[in-house]
Amino acid sequence: MAPGARAPSIVTRSPSREPKEIVFMLGGQPDDEERFARSERASLDRRRYLALRGVTDEFLGTLRYLNQVTIAMRAGMLDLEGAAQEIDATEQQLHDLVRRMREVAGLDAVEA
């Protein structure tokens, strides 16, 4: 670039142009081959850490259960003592799941 010349700016939003038009101006849309390659890379990455994904799914399910127990307790559907015991047990399960996450984080499906 010549001295004193300004670098071209990338337009992120223009009120006078549609998003598709801006994408085309910046290099066009990817062809089918490029879309397929991007899709493959994305799905491979999603399937890469299956052990962590499994523990995370279990954590989220346990968290949802904790929320339901708390809602039922506040609505008077569960007695306070029984709900407190269930909440304590569920909290312990969540702590155990976080420990498992630390063990499997960063491991590929092959390693886990």
Backbone hydrogen bonds, N-H to C=O, Kabsch-Sander energy under -0.5 kcal/mol:
donor,donor_aa,acceptor,acceptor_aa,energy
5,A,2,A,-2.2
11,V,9,S,-0.6
12,T,10,I,-0.6
17,R,14,S,-1.2
22,I,18,E,-1.9
23,V,19,P,-2.4
24,F,20,K,-2.2
25,M,21,E,-2.0
26,L,22,I,-1.7
27,G,24,F,-1.2
28,G,23,V,-1.5
35,R,31,D,-2.4
36,F,32,D,-2.5
37,A,33,E,-2.3
38,R,34,E,-2.4
39,S,35,R,-2.5
40,E,36,F,-2.6
41,R,37,A,-2.3
42,A,38,R,-2.3
43,S,39,S,-2.6
44,L,40,E,-2.5
45,D,41,R,-2.0
46,R,42,A,-1.9
47,R,43,S,-1.7
48,R,45,D,-0.8
49,Y,45,D,-0.6
50,L,47,R,-0.6
50,L,48,R,-0.6
53,R,49,Y,-2.2
54,G,50,L,-2.5
55,V,51,A,-2.2
56,T,52,L,-2.6
57,D,53,R,-2.6
58,E,54,G,-2.2
59,F,55,V,-2.6
60,L,56,T,-2.6
61,G,57,D,-2.2
62,T,58,E,-2.4
63,L,59,F,-2.5
64,R,60,L,-2.3
65,Y,61,G,-2.0
66,L,62,T,-2.4
67,N,63,L,-2.1
68,Q,64,R,-2.3
69,V,65,Y,-2.6
70,T,66,L,-2.3
71,I,67,N,-2.5
72,A,68,Q,-2.7
73,M,69,V,-2.4
74,R,70,T,-2.5
75,A,71,I,-1.8
76,G,73,M,-1.4
77,M,72,A,-2.6
78,L,72,A,-0.9
83,A,79,D,-2.6
84,A,80,L,-2.5
85,Q,81,E,-2.0
86,E,82,G,-2.2
87,I,83,A,-2.9
88,D,84,A,-2.4
89,A,85,Q,-2.4
90,T,86,E,-2.4
91,E,87,I,-2.6
92,Q,88,D,-2.0
93,Q,89,A,-1.9
94,L,90,T,-2.2
95,H,91,E,-2.1
96,D,92,Q,-2.3
97,L,93,Q,-2.4
98,V,94,L,-2.1
99,R,95,H,-1.9
100,R,96,D,-2.1
101,M,97,L,-2.2
102,R,98,V,-1.9
103,E,99,R,-1.4
104,V,100,R,-1.9
105,A,101,M,-1.8
107,L,104,V,-1.9
109,A,48,R,-1.5
112,A,108,D,-1.9
